[in-house]
Amino acid sequence: VQLQAFGGGLVQAGGSLRLSCATSRRTFSTNVMGWFRQTPGKEREFVAAIDWTGGKTYYADSVKGRFTISRDTAKNTVYLQMNGLKPEDTAVYYCAADRNPYGSIVLLTTALKDWGKGTQVTVSS
């Protein structure tokens, strides 16, 4: 499964960025997709997930209320709107898709996944 992530960059604390992840129509229509992030020396951590209908979303506590995951059916694209960014949000962000269709958004962390290339997000204080 091909996943293409875009939208990283440098922003000041309190600012906003939107990440995008495009994939195939088949994956977009049947698979849970989400975002993870990783900083040097740390394990990749879950950020947010959305199901194939767009009706269910799930967030890490650290981003709840600040980040919003959404999807555009016409573009087969999943977005991560990041508001109120903090320096601790600095990381490489990865888009992911559950390899199996009709999975659980709360189990994306442990599911077998396909990954897109990461995009760097840097938040300056």
N, C-alpha and C positions, 0 to 999 in steps of 0.2 A: 504494500500500500504506500502510495506516495503522499507525503505530507509536506506542504511548503508553508513555512512560517515567516511572517514579516512584521515589522513595526517597532523593533527595539530602538533604543537610543539613550541619550543623556537628558535628564530632566532634573530640575531642582526639587527638593523636598516640598511636598504639598501639591506638586504638579500631577499631570495625567499623561498617560500613553495608552494607545490601543494596539494590541497585537492581533494579527490575523493568521488563520491557518486554513489553507485550501486543500481539498482532497477530492477523491473521486465521488461521483454521485452515489455509487453503490455503498461505499463506506459511510458517507454522510447520512444516507437514508436508513441504515440499519445498525450502526455501531455507536457505542458511547465514545465520546471524544473529550479530551481534557488538556489541561496545562500542568506542567511540572516546572520546577526550577532547581538550579544547582549552583552552589558557590564552591570555590576551590577548597578541597579537603573535606567536603561534606557530601553526604548522600543526596541524591536527587529527591526532592520532596514534592508532595502533591500540593497543587494550588486550587484547581477547580475542575469540575466535570459537568457535562451536559448529555442528556440522552438523545436518542435519534429523533424524538418528536420535538425536542426543545421544551417539553413541559416539565422536565425535572432537572434541577441543578443541585450541585453539592460543592461546598467550599471548605477549605481549611480554615480553622478558627482565626489564624493570623491575618487572613485577608477578608473575612466576612464583613460586609458592610462597606467595604472600600472597592472591591473588585466585582465585576459582573461578567459572567460568561453568557454568550448568546450565539445565535446562528442565523445565517441568511440562506434560505433554501434556494433562492435563485442563483446564488454564487457558490453553493456547496462549501461554504466558509464558516468557520467558527471564530468568534472574536473573544478577546479578553480585554475588557475596558478596565483600566487601572486608574483609580482616582485616589487622592490623598496619599501619594507615594511617599515612602519613608526610605531612609538610607538602607535599612535592613531588607528592603525589597530588592536591592541590587543583586543580580544573579543572571545566569544564562537561563532563558526560558525555553522550554521545549513543548511542542505540541505532540500529543499522543492519541492513538486510536486503539481501542480494544480490538484484538484480532478476531474475536468471535462476535457475531451479531447478537443483539438483544441482551447484552450484559447488564450488570448493575452499576449504577454510577458510584455507589459507595465502595465497590470492589475494584474500581479501576486501578487502584494502587497495586494490587496483587495480580491483576489480570495480565495475560500475555499481550504485549502491546507492540505496535509499530510506532516508530519515532520519526519526527521531523528533525531537521537541523536546528540547532539552537539559535536564539537571537538574544543579544546582550541588552540588558536593561541596567542602566547605571543611574542611581539617584544620589545627587550631591546634597550635602547638608548646608 
